[in-house]
Amino acid sequence: MKSSKRDLLVLSKNASANQKEMALEVEKLHDLLFHVESIENFCVANEVIDLNSYKIIHNHIKIKRIISQKKMKPFVFINNKN
């Protein structure tokens, strides 16, 4: 698995958890987040609103292309569908 550089705060009701159990729990969380935070899932959960052409873009390929640009055009917004 690709190692990520993130800080996780893990709160547990089980005070008797040892270091090995906690390390296993953190590894599972990293694995879960690695799969959930993919670009495909990002494109499913978001849309692009382009006020220059008055369009809402839902196409995953177009969304990937727009968010991969170094500088976005003015009045182009990424909107979460939730």
C-alpha positions in Angstrom: 0.0 0.0 0.0 1.2 3.5 -0.7 2.2 5.3 2.4 0.4 8.5 3.0 1.5 11.5 5.0 -1.4 12.3 7.1 -2.0 12.7 10.8 -4.9 10.7 12.3 -6.4 11.2 15.7 -7.9 7.9 16.8 -10.2 8.0 19.8 -11.1 4.7 21.4 -13.4 3.7 24.3 -11.1 0.7 24.9 -8.5 2.0 27.3 -6.7 -1.4 27.4 -5.7 -1.4 23.7 -2.0 -2.0 23.4 0.3 -0.5 20.8 0.1 -3.4 18.4 -3.7 -3.3 18.3 -3.7 0.5 17.8 -1.1 0.2 15.0 -3.3 -2.3 13.3 -6.4 -0.1 13.6 -4.5 2.9 12.1 -3.2 0.7 9.2 -6.8 -0.3 8.5 -7.9 3.3 8.6 -5.1 4.3 6.1 -6.2 1.4 3.8 -9.8 2.5 3.9 -9.0 6.2 3.3 -6.6 5.3 0.4 -9.4 3.6 -1.5 -12.1 6.1 -0.6 -10.1 9.2 -1.5 -9.5 8.1 -5.1 -10.0 10.5 -8.0 -12.8 8.4 -9.4 -14.8 8.7 -6.1 -14.0 12.4 -6.0 -15.5 12.8 -9.5 -18.6 10.9 -8.5 -19.2 13.0 -5.4 -18.6 16.4 -7.1 -19.7 18.4 -10.2 -18.3 21.4 -11.9 -20.4 24.5 -12.3 -19.1 26.7 -15.2 -20.8 30.1 -15.1 -18.9 31.2 -18.2 -20.8 28.8 -20.4 -23.8 28.3 -18.0 -23.1 24.5 -17.7 -23.1 22.0 -15.0 -20.6 19.2 -15.8 -21.2 15.7 -14.5 -18.9 13.8 -16.9 -16.1 12.2 -14.9 -13.5 12.6 -17.7 -14.3 16.3 -18.1 -14.2 16.8 -14.3 -10.7 15.1 -14.1 -9.5 17.3 -16.9 -10.8 20.5 -15.2 -9.4 19.7 -11.7 -6.0 18.7 -13.1 -5.4 22.1 -14.6 -2.9 24.2 -12.7 -5.0 27.3 -12.9 -8.8 27.3 -13.2 -10.7 29.8 -15.2 -12.7 32.5 -13.2 -16.2 31.5 -12.3 -15.7 27.8 -12.6 -16.6 26.1 -9.3 -16.3 22.6 -7.9 -19.5 21.7 -6.1 -20.1 18.8 -3.8 -23.3 17.0 -4.6 -24.1 16.3 -1.0 
